[in-house]
């Protein structure tokens, strides 16, 4: 198995309350992280005539960013260790151990992805790309990086990952955005699929735009996520973010920063989901 490196973010997190016990156990369940995000978002909501909330808003954001940031390093270390164990670096691995390590990887990866999404949603303004000009990148290399991260999950669930790429692969754009959105969509597709395939298709979409789609044979898009997409497209006030919708909110923020948006191309099908986006990516 090809070893995949996980980059540990080392930027300094905003300071939190000095009286906060950083040694106390942290609840890292999806529900707890989602509740933290929702509380932070509520505290950060601007209320006319309530300037006195400014200090509380800053404290809420500092706590939200600090906790999620602190979870990322140990989770990244766990993923790296699990990968090395699965690759036999510590000795032969039995089939049962391989299965158990696959389950551990899927669980740790899910929590790591959730903390990253929570941090990105809280830092919504972080996707201001005015000072990050487009650069040439290989779309297929982005996919290989994504696949390296999710392959253990696909193998554990015995799902097939398929890729249909472009004839002209090198494009000008923001590789980081494409990577993060594809990673999130593929992870969700694997999560909600028990039998069959997850297919990533990339094709020309008129002019210099590229159409990305992630299609699976799973149980269909959860109603809460479908509603979140519809509300976003209708430009209604942003709804409270549930644990199942953190990744969708993050994808929406990132795509908006590059002049795109997340689309639901599933139609009325009860089973199977197809999500994607169209983004300007001129040939390099």
Beta strands, then each sheet from edge to edge (+ up, - down):
strand 1: 135-138
strand 2: 160-164
strand 3: 170-173
strand 4: 197-204
strand 5: 209-216
strand 6: 263-264
strand 7: 273-280
sheet 1: 1+ 3-
sheet 2: 2+ 4+ 5- 7+ 6-
end
